[in-house]
């Protein structure tokens, strides 16, 4: 009777592996009131920028008008840059906050 050899790998040493993890804080797009754009222009641009319904865009526009500014979008920095860019297509004044 032949003896079978079994393969037994040597245990691998435990290693600490450090990973750099980029944690992004949520960013916000702030839209400021101005005396140049009509409500309709702002509503239309908000719908285009954040892909919301008319009721949401109207509520945000009213908040901007009443308070002077409002956070109209929250997301990653990349998303906020895109949203801000769409709003600024018609020269709306925005700011991104982290």
Secondary structure, 3 states (H helix, E strand, C coil): CCCCCCCCCCCCCCCCCCCCCCCCCCEEEEEECCCCCCHHHHHHHHHHHHCCCHHHHHHHHHHHHHHCEEEEEEECHHHHHHHHHHHHCCCCCEEEEC
